Every structure is written in C-alpha cells, then in structure tokens.
Amino acid sequence: MSVEFLCDILVIGAGPAGSCAASTAARAGMSTVLIDAKVRIGEQPHCGEFVPERLFVEFDMDQSSVIHRVDSMETRTIEGVGQDSHKTKLVASPGFLIDRVRFDRDLAREAVAAGATVLCSTRLLRKENQDWFAGSGQEEMKFRPRFVIAADGALSTVARALGLKQASFLRGLQVEAPFCGVSDRTYIFLDRSIVGGYGWVFPKGKTANVGVGVDPRECPDTGRILAQFLSYLGGAGLIRPGQLARSGGVIPVSGVRDSLVVGNVVFCGDAAGLTHPITGAGIPQAVFSGRQAGQAVAEAIKSGSRQPLADYEAETKGRYGGIIDHALKKRRVMMDSWNEPDFDRVCERTWIAFKGYKTRERFQ
C-alpha cells in the first residue's frame, strides 16, 4: 500500500536547480513537493565548490556559504605526472570557493520557507502511467502531480523512466587536502594521463579541493589517476599529506537535451545537460534553469497553456545553447586529438584559458 501525495508539482532532486524550482513554484502558489535521495540534502557534493563571482550578483543570492575568494585561474600543461609544466597561463577568473553543503541546504530551506514540502531520503523508484513512485526506507509513496520537474542530475532517473537517452559523462573524484600557503587563484592541470578532463586544485583557506575528472571509457581506474595526481602535487609543494573528505560523482558532457519539455516533465540543471562540456561548470545554469522551470510550470498551470513551457525551453537554450554547443565541438576535437604528439597544441585548441579555444570548429 502506497502513501499518496497530492500536489501540483513534484520536483525530483534537491540540488541548486531543484531547490530553486521548488521555491519559485511554491512562491507562485503551487502545491509543491521536493524529494531527494540523500539522507542530508547537500551531502556529499561531487563538486569542486568554485562559483563565478557573477552568480551572487546576477541572482541576488545569500553569500553566507562563501569560504574563500579567488581572482584568477592558473592553467598548467604537463606531460606525464611528475614532470615540469610545459606551459602556464594565468587568466582573470574572479569567484568564490563555497561550502556546497551549506549552499544546497540553504536553498532547500528557502523552498521550505516558500511553502514547499521537502523530503530527504526519498528516492524515485518508477513511473506507472501518470503515477510516480518513490521510496523512503520501507515506505512507498505515490505521487500524481500535474507536472514533474526533473532536477536529478547527470544520470537522471526521470529520463530513464521516460526511456530517454542517457548523457555521456566524465567521472570525477575529489579529496579535501591540507593546502600549503594561501592563494588568490585556482589551479588547473592538463595532463595526457587525465584523459578527456583535467586535474584541479581549488584552495579554500587552509585546505583545498583536489580532484580529477576523466573519461571513464578511457580511464576506468579514477582512483589510481587521483592518487598519482596527489603524489605529483605533494612533490610540487602545493599540498601536504592527509585527506579531510572524499567524494565522487559524474558530470554530463554531451550537451543540452534535445527537448527540455517531454509531456508533463520539465528538465533543468544537470538533468537538462546544462553543464559546460569542457569545464564541467554548471551551478549558474542550474540556478537559472531551476528558477525559470518553476515559474514556467506555475504559469502553465494557471493559464492552462503550454506556451510558458515552450518559452522556458527557448529562453534556456537561447542563453546557454551556443556556449555549450561550442564547448561540445571542442570536446570532440579534444578527444580526437588527445594522443597527438604535441599535447600543448591540443590543450591550446581546446581549453578555455587559451586563445585557440575561441576558434570555431567546422566538421563534415
């Protein structure tokens, strides 16, 4: 016997996209339920925790989650972990390292304050006709919402339930390690052994988030790649031995979904494919698309028209589609040329810090 929940909108996934969608929909007067599989919303984030400065300005957000400010990004290309840098590039990249757990939980609390019902430890199980089933412990819940907002990440269970194509992804693995000194920049390491991705060091005071993102088809043993990277950074004097936390996850890199609206389901955030296919960045896109999705669904219910949903898709793709499509083409170049002898040239053509990244690619 399932416990039945009646609601206008069921939001699945309480990351930034889902919590923003739930807040917006509830504030517009919609009966809204937000579910998330995690025992504690926000933990453990598979995220480098860097956000651009403009996030807090553009979206007028609370900055209480900010830990450390940085002004630039330093990119180093290396040929084999343990070797000296071939090329170093410093570019302005103002932003903040945030406490992602607090950031996510604060957004979920905003959803509660707006009137949404938030349920943690609640995992989507299946869809049967118009009903959506979720489980929490031994209890099964049945929802029959007027709309579903899918904000459940790269491996979206909603997409799978609808029989939609799953995204291609990078696998990320990260630790929080003791950091040597103080830094006003983030560090990116491009190395041939970190296939299809990069290594990062994101300082946040006395510690740093250190991780790698790799193509799992080329590097199935992500743990080994991370261990080699940590050893290299220790030898370079950037970090000291020790780990305060460890987390991992997947990052979609196959571009924006063909359709962001499928029947009565609206996709946003990572589930919509709104992450950057080269850097993996996605928090600003998640906040924007979540807010817009919540507003569009509320307007569609009030008006009895699907036009707000079409407007949501057009606006979201108009804002991010060109940037993501360009990055997707650069990812294709990157993977096709990864093993070419001149690795510096590969990086110059495909990494955002270098001039060659701006060059448009044309394919047959």
N, C-alpha and C positions, 0 to 999 in steps of 0.2 A: 504494500500500500504506500503510495507516494503522498507526501505532504504537498498540497497545491498552493502555488503562489499566483495571485492575480496582479498583473502590473501592465502599464502601458509599454514600458521599455525595459528590456533585460540587457545589461551591459556585462560583457564577459571579459575579464582581465582588468585588474586594478593597478596597472602601471599609469604613467602620466596621461596616456591617451584615454584610457577607460575612466579614470577618476575625473578628468576634465569633461568628458562626455556626460557622465552621470551628474556632475554638478550643474552643468548647463541645462540638461533636460529637466532635472528636478526643480531648478530655479524658474523654469518656464511653466511649471505647474504639472508636469508629468509624473505619474506614479512610476518610480524608477527603482530597480534592484540592480546592484553591482555585486558580482561574485568574483572571487579569486581563489585559486587553488592553494596559495601559500598559507601556512599557519599564521604567520605575521606578515601583513602586507608590507612590501618593500624589501624583504629579506629572501635570500641573499641576492643582491643585484649583480647581474653579469654585465657590468658597465664600468668603463674607465672613470666615470664620475666627472668628466670635464663637460662644461656647458659654455657656449659663447656668451660674452657679455650682453649681447643684444637680447638674449632670452628674457632677462628680467625687465628690460626696458620696453621691449615690444609687447609683452604680455602682462605687464604690471603685476609681477609676482613677488611674493614674500621671499626675502633673501636670508631668512634665518638658517637655511641649510648650508650656506656658504662656509667653507673651511679656509680656502686659500685662493689668492688672486694670482694670475699669471698674465704676462703681457705679450709673449711671443711663443713660437713653436720652432724648435731646432730639429732639423732632419739630418740624419747621418746615414750614408750608404756604406755598407761594409760587405766584404767578400769573404764570407766564412766567419762564423762567430769566433772571436778571439783575435781577429785581425784588426789593424788600424782602420780608421774611417778613410774611405776614398774621397768622399765629398761631404761637405757640411753646408747647410743652407738655413739661415735664420730669417723668419718672416713674422710680421706682426700677427698676433692671434690672441687678442685680449679675451679673457674669460675667467672662469672660476672652477675650482675643484669643490664639489659639493658632497655633503653627506646624503647619498642617494636614498638610503633607508628613510631618513627624516623627510627628504623631499617627497618621496612617494606617499609616505604616511600622512604628511600634511595635506597633500592633495586629496587623499581619501577622506580625511577629516572634513575638508571643505565640502565634499559630496554629502557627508552626513549632515553637516550644518545646513545644506541647501534642501534637505528633506529626503535624500536617497536612503534606501536600506542597503547597508554594506554587509556582505557575508564572506568572511575568510574561511579557509579550509573547505572550500566548496568547489568541486571540480566538475566541469561539464562532462557528461557521460555520452550522450547520444541525442539524436533528433528523431522523433517519430511523428510523421505528418506535420501538424502545426505545433506539436508539443516539444519542449526542450527539457531534458532530464539532467539533473546534477546530483552529485553525491557528497555528503558530508559525514564522515565516519560510517556508521551503519545505516544512516538515514538517506533516503532518496527523495528528491524534490522534483516536482513537475511544474514547469512554467509554460504558460500560453500567452506570451506578450504580443502586442500589436507589432512591435519591431524589436529586432536584436541588433545591438552594436557590438561588432567583433573587434576587440582590442586585446586579443590573446596571443600576440607575439608572432615570431617568425614561423613557428610550427603550429599555426592556428588550428585548434581543434574544430572551430566553427567551419573553416574552409574544408577540412577533411570530412566533416559531417555532410557538407553540401556536395562532396565529390569534386572539389576544385583542385587545380594543380597546386602542389606544394612548392614553396620557394626554394631556390638554391641558397646555400648559406655558407658562411665561414664559421668555424668553431673557435671560440675564444676561451682562454684560460688565464686567470689572473691571481696574483697574490698581493697582499699589502706587506711591504717590506720596510725595514729601517732605512731612511734616506740619509745620505751624507751631505751635510751642509744645508743651505737654503737656496732656493732657485726661483727666479721670476719667469720661468719658461717650462713648457712641456717638451719631452724628447721623443722623437720618432726614429726607429731604426729599421732600415730596409736591408734585408739580407736574403741571399738566394735560398738559404735553408728554411726561411719562413715563407713557404710557397703561397703566393696569392694574397698575402697580407702583410703584416708588419709587426714589430715589437714596439712597446711603448713604456715610457716612464712618466707618470703624472704625479709630480710632487704635491704633497698636501701637508706642509709643515715638517714634522719630524719623521714622517713616513711617506711612502709613495705607492701608488698603484702601479704594479709592474705586470705586464702581460703580453701575450701573443695572440694574434688572430690568424688562422691558417685555413687553407682549403683542405677539408678533411679527406677528399679523394686523393690528394697528393701527399698529405701528411697525417696519416691516421693516428700517430702517436703524439698528440699535442703535448702531453706531459713531458716527454723527452725533449721536445723543442723548447719548452719553457725552462726546463732545468738547464739546458745549455745556455740559454739567454741570461738566466740569473747568474750563472757562473761567469759569463763574459762581463756583466755589469759589475759584479763584485771585483773582478780583476781590474776593471776600469776605474774603480773608486767611486762609483755612483751610489751603490747600496752596500749595506752590511748584512751579514748572515742573519737569518731569522724570518719568520712569517707570522703575521698577526691575523691574517684571514686568507681564505682561498675560495674562489668562486669560478664558475664557468657557465657557458651558455652558447647560443647560436645567434648569428647576425644575418638577416636576409640580404642577399646581394644580387637578386635577379630583377630588380626594378619594380616599378609600380604595377599593381594588379591591372589586368585589362579592364575589369569592372570593379568599381568600389561599392556598387549597389547591386545586390543579387536578390531579387524578390523583396522580402521584408528584412533583409540583412544588410547592414551598412558597415564597411570595413574602415578602420582608421589605424594610425600608428604603424608599428612593425607589421601587424597583420595585413595592412594595406600595401606593404612593400615600400614604405616611405623612408627607409634608411638609405644613406649615401653608399653606393656600391663600392667605393674605394676606401673611404674612411670608416664606414660603419656608423657615422653620427646619425642620431635620429630623435633626440629629445625635443628640439624646437618643432619638428614636423609632427611629433606625437601630440604636443600641447595644442598646436593649431588645429590639426585634423580632429582631435577629440572634441574640442570646443565647437567646431563647425558641424561635426556629425550630430552632437547632442542638440544643437539649435535646429538643424535641418529636419531631424526626426520629429522634434516637438512641433515645428511649423507644419510638417506634412500631416500629422495627426489633427492639428487644429483646423487646417484648411481642407482636409480630405483630398489633397492633391499631392502627386508625386513630384511636382516641379521643384520643391525645395531640395529633394534628394538629387535631382539632376544638376541643380545649381551647386550643391556641395561637391559633387564629383568634378564638375567643370572648374570650380574655383581651386580645389585642391590640386588637380593636375596642372592647372594653369600656373600655380605658384611654384610647384616643385618638379613638374614633369620634365621640363627642359634640362634642369640641373642634373636630375637623376639619370635621364637618358644619355646625356653626355658622359657621365661617370660610368655608365654601363658599357658604353663603347670603349672607354679607356680600360675598363676591366677586361674586355675581350682582347685588346691589344696586349695588355699585361700578360695574360695567360698564354697567348700565342707566342710571345717573345721571351718568356721568362728565362729560358735556358740559352739565350743568345750569348755569345762570348763577352760582349760589352754590357755588363749589368748596370753600370752607371747610366748608360743611354736608355736602357729600359725604364729605369726609375725617372729619368728626366722627362720621358714622354708620358708617364702615367701617374706620377704622384703630384698632389695638388700644390705643393710648395714650389715646384719648378715651372719655368716658363712654358715648357713643352706641353704641359697639361692643358693649356688653353687652346692648343691647336686642335681643330676639329678633325675627326676621323671619317673617312668615307670607305664604305665596304661595297663589294659587288653583290 
